[in-house]
Amino acid sequence: MIGAGVRDRRVTIQEKAVSTDTIGNQTDLWVTIATVWAAVSPLKGREYWAARQVNAETTIKVTILYRRGVTPEHRLLYGSRVLEILEIINTNERNEELVLLCKEVVS
């Protein structure tokens, strides 16, 4: 388990919601469910071609205190960056901390 002093970054956990306007049009939006302290560390980066554009992809490890209900359907905001949660690891299955393996894609 990581010591509390290492979790020195703030990340916001968001979940997707659907909003319907007065004429029935639906729009996806992201709603904040929590802002938590985290340890954030990039693991690798790569560039690749997709749809004739160069994209940069960075895999980032985010460690937070255990929080029930966090799933890959959520996303994280880290400053102005959006991180898609790819994998969630409950360290030692002790419900003490979660390691979130995330992807940031910048086009």
TORKOL-4160 file (C-alpha; in steps of 0.2 Angstrom, whole numbers, padded with zeros to 4 digits, m for minus):
107
<pt num="1" X="0000" Y="0000" Z="0000"/>
<pt num="2" X="0006" Y="0018" Z="m0004"/>
<pt num="3" X="0008" Y="0030" Z="0010"/>
<pt num="4" X="m0003" Y="0045" Z="0011"/>
<pt num="5" X="0010" Y="0057" Z="0007"/>
<pt num="6" X="0013" Y="0049" Z="m0010"/>
<pt num="7" X="m0006" Y="0053" Z="m0015"/>
<pt num="8" X="m0003" Y="0071" Z="m0018"/>
<pt num="9" X="m0013" Y="0074" Z="m0034"/>
<pt num="10" X="m0032" Y="0078" Z="m0035"/>
<pt num="11" X="m0042" Y="0068" Z="m0048"/>
<pt num="12" X="m0061" Y="0069" Z="m0051"/>
<pt num="13" X="m0071" Y="0053" Z="m0054"/>
<pt num="14" X="m0085" Y="0055" Z="m0066"/>
<pt num="15" X="m0099" Y="0045" Z="m0072"/>
<pt num="16" X="m0109" Y="0046" Z="m0088"/>
<pt num="17" X="m0127" Y="0052" Z="m0087"/>
<pt num="18" X="m0140" Y="0056" Z="m0101"/>
<pt num="19" X="m0149" Y="0072" Z="m0102"/>
<pt num="20" X="m0165" Y="0075" Z="m0111"/>
<pt num="21" X="m0170" Y="0092" Z="m0117"/>
<pt num="22" X="m0188" Y="0098" Z="m0119"/>
<pt num="23" X="m0191" Y="0091" Z="m0136"/>
<pt num="24" X="m0184" Y="0074" Z="m0132"/>
<pt num="25" X="m0166" Y="0075" Z="m0139"/>
<pt num="26" X="m0154" Y="0065" Z="m0128"/>
<pt num="27" X="m0136" Y="0071" Z="m0124"/>
<pt num="28" X="m0122" Y="0062" Z="m0115"/>
<pt num="29" X="m0114" Y="0071" Z="m0101"/>
<pt num="30" X="m0102" Y="0068" Z="m0087"/>
<pt num="31" X="m0106" Y="0070" Z="m0069"/>
<pt num="32" X="m0094" Y="0072" Z="m0055"/>
<pt num="33" X="m0096" Y="0059" Z="m0041"/>
<pt num="34" X="m0080" Y="0062" Z="m0031"/>
<pt num="35" X="m0064" Y="0071" Z="m0030"/>
<pt num="36" X="m0050" Y="0061" Z="m0022"/>
<pt num="37" X="m0032" Y="0061" Z="m0018"/>
<pt num="38" X="m0021" Y="0050" Z="m0029"/>
<pt num="39" X="m0004" Y="0045" Z="m0034"/>
<pt num="40" X="m0002" Y="0048" Z="m0053"/>
<pt num="41" X="0012" Y="0040" Z="m0063"/>
<pt num="42" X="0014" Y="0038" Z="m0082"/>
<pt num="43" X="0019" Y="0021" Z="m0087"/>
<pt num="44" X="0022" Y="0022" Z="m0106"/>
<pt num="45" X="0018" Y="0032" Z="m0121"/>
<pt num="46" X="0016" Y="0029" Z="m0140"/>
<pt num="47" X="0011" Y="0037" Z="m0156"/>
<pt num="48" X="0001" Y="0029" Z="m0169"/>
<pt num="49" X="m0009" Y="0032" Z="m0185"/>
<pt num="50" X="m0028" Y="0031" Z="m0184"/>
<pt num="51" X="m0040" Y="0038" Z="m0197"/>
<pt num="52" X="m0025" Y="0047" Z="m0205"/>
<pt num="53" X="m0021" Y="0057" Z="m0190"/>
<pt num="54" X="m0007" Y="0055" Z="m0178"/>
<pt num="55" X="m0013" Y="0051" Z="m0160"/>
<pt num="56" X="m0003" Y="0050" Z="m0144"/>
<pt num="57" X="m0008" Y="0038" Z="m0131"/>
<pt num="58" X="m0001" Y="0037" Z="m0114"/>
<pt num="59" X="m0005" Y="0024" Z="m0101"/>
<pt num="60" X="m0006" Y="0031" Z="m0083"/>
<pt num="61" X="m0007" Y="0022" Z="m0066"/>
<pt num="62" X="m0018" Y="0031" Z="m0054"/>
<pt num="63" X="m0018" Y="0024" Z="m0036"/>
<pt num="64" X="m0032" Y="0030" Z="m0024"/>
<pt num="65" X="m0039" Y="0024" Z="m0008"/>
<pt num="66" X="m0052" Y="0011" Z="m0010"/>
<pt num="67" X="m0069" Y="0017" Z="m0016"/>
<pt num="68" X="m0083" Y="0005" Z="m0018"/>
<pt num="69" X="m0092" Y="0006" Z="m0035"/>
<pt num="70" X="m0078" Y="0013" Z="m0046"/>
<pt num="71" X="m0079" Y="0004" Z="m0063"/>
<pt num="72" X="m0072" Y="0006" Z="m0081"/>
<pt num="73" X="m0088" Y="0015" Z="m0085"/>
<pt num="74" X="m0081" Y="0029" Z="m0075"/>
<pt num="75" X="m0068" Y="0041" Z="m0081"/>
<pt num="76" X="m0055" Y="0052" Z="m0072"/>
<pt num="77" X="m0051" Y="0071" Z="m0074"/>
<pt num="78" X="m0033" Y="0075" Z="m0069"/>
<pt num="79" X="m0031" Y="0094" Z="m0072"/>
<pt num="80" X="m0037" Y="0097" Z="m0090"/>
<pt num="81" X="m0034" Y="0079" Z="m0095"/>
<pt num="82" X="m0047" Y="0066" Z="m0097"/>
<pt num="83" X="m0042" Y="0048" Z="m0092"/>
<pt num="84" X="m0052" Y="0033" Z="m0098"/>
<pt num="85" X="m0051" Y="0019" Z="m0085"/>
<pt num="86" X="m0045" Y="0002" Z="m0093"/>
<pt num="87" X="m0042" Y="m0009" Z="m0078"/>
<pt num="88" X="m0045" Y="m0008" Z="m0059"/>
<pt num="89" X="m0035" Y="m0018" Z="m0047"/>
<pt num="90" X="m0040" Y="m0020" Z="m0029"/>
<pt num="91" X="m0023" Y="m0021" Z="m0021"/>
<pt num="92" X="m0021" Y="m0038" Z="m0011"/>
<pt num="93" X="m0040" Y="m0039" Z="m0011"/>
<pt num="94" X="m0040" Y="m0029" Z="0005"/>
<pt num="95" X="m0052" Y="m0015" Z="0000"/>
<pt num="96" X="m0038" Y="m0002" Z="0005"/>
<pt num="97" X="m0033" Y="0005" Z="m0011"/>
<pt num="98" X="m0037" Y="0004" Z="m0030"/>
<pt num="99" X="m0024" Y="0005" Z="m0044"/>
<pt num="100" X="m0033" Y="0012" Z="m0059"/>
<pt num="101" X="m0024" Y="0008" Z="m0076"/>
<pt num="102" X="m0030" Y="0022" Z="m0087"/>
<pt num="103" X="m0027" Y="0029" Z="m0105"/>
<pt num="104" X="m0026" Y="0047" Z="m0111"/>
<pt num="105" X="m0028" Y="0049" Z="m0129"/>
<pt num="106" X="m0024" Y="0066" Z="m0137"/>
<pt num="107" X="m0028" Y="0069" Z="m0155"/>
